[in-house]
């Protein structure tokens, strides 16, 4: 065999680099850690291999959604940094996120009350008849 063919064979036989589950799935959230946490929470350790991938994708989506809306809120207030207050404003103004995290609190966010967009008018009785 020629030297070129031997070098190509040796290059193919070398150790392969490990790739993480997160990299394979195209996610940033750690699938292995989520899998370990799910297994710790289930006493029988019955966790499908797809469950942590799905959960990581959902968590990543929700995080991206909250940060996008909070970034818009910070930009509207002429701030360059997202604070817990901006996150709370964003979550309370979004109907679906507010419903999801209705009972939740955000530390250091302060009080936020949703004001009605239109003032409520009192109904007057027709006593002029």
For each residue, the residues with C-beta under 8 A, 3 or more apart:
1: 5 6
2: 5 6
3: 6 7
4: 7 8
5: 1 2 8 9
6: 1 2 3 9 10
7: 3 4 10 11
8: 4 5 11 12
9: 5 6 12 13
10: 6 7 13 14
11: 7 8 14
12: 8 9
13: 9 10
14: 10 11
15:
16:
17:
18:
19: 23 24
20: 23 24 30 31 32
21: 24 25 31 32 35 52 53
22: 25 27 28 29 30 31 32 56
23: 19 20 26
24: 19 20 21
25: 21 22 31 53 56 57
26: 23
27: 22 31 53 56 57 60
28: 22 60
29: 22 34 56 57 59 60 63
30: 20 22 33 34 56
31: 20 21 22 25 27 34 35 52 53 56
32: 20 21 22 35 36 52
33: 30 36 37
34: 29 30 31 37 38 52 55 56 59
35: 21 31 32 38 39 47 49 51 52
36: 32 33 39 40
37: 33 34 40 41
38: 34 35 41 42 47 51 52 55
39: 35 36 42 45 47
40: 36 37
41: 37 38
42: 38 39 45 46 47
43:
44:
45: 39 42
46: 42
47: 35 38 39 42 51 52
48: 51
49: 35 52 53
50: 53 54
51: 35 38 47 48 54 55
52: 21 31 32 34 35 38 47 49 55 56
53: 21 25 27 31 49 50 56 57
54: 50 51 57 58
55: 34 38 51 52 58 59
56: 22 25 27 29 30 31 34 52 53 59 60
57: 25 27 29 53 54 60 61
58: 54 55 61 62
59: 29 34 55 56 62 63
60: 27 28 29 56 57 63 64
61: 57 58 64 65
62: 58 59 65 66
63: 29 59 60 66 67
64: 60 61 67 68
65: 61 62 68 69 97
66: 62 63 69 70 87 90 91 97
67: 63 64 70 71 82
68: 64 65 71 72
69: 65 66 72 73 90 91 93 94 97
70: 66 67 73 74 82 86 87 89 90 91
71: 67 68 74 75 82 86
72: 68 69 75 76 90
73: 69 70 76 77 86 89 90 93
74: 70 71 77 79 80 81 82 83 86
75: 71 72 78 79
76: 72 73
77: 73 74 86
78: 75
79: 74 75 82 83 86
80: 74
81: 74
82: 67 70 71 74 79 86 87
83: 74 79 86 87 108
84: 87 88 106 107 108 109
85: 88 89 108 109 110 112
86: 70 71 73 74 77 79 82 83 89 90
87: 66 70 82 83 84 90 91 106 109
88: 84 85 91 92 106 109 110 112
89: 70 73 85 86 92 93 112
90: 66 69 70 72 73 86 87 93 94 97
91: 66 69 70 87 88 94 97 98 101 106
92: 88 89 98 112 114
93: 69 73 89 90 98 114
94: 69 90 91 97 98
95: 98 99
96: 99 100
97: 65 66 69 90 91 94 100 101
98: 91 92 93 94 95 101 102
99: 95 96 102
100: 96 97
101: 91 97 98 104
102: 98 99
103:
104: 101
105: 109
106: 84 87 88 91 109
107: 84
108: 83 84 85
109: 84 85 87 88 105 106 112
110: 85 88
111:
112: 85 88 89 92 109
113:
114: 92 93
115:
116: 119 120
117:
118:
119: 116
120: 116
121:
122:
123:
124:
125:
126: 129
127:
128:
129: 126
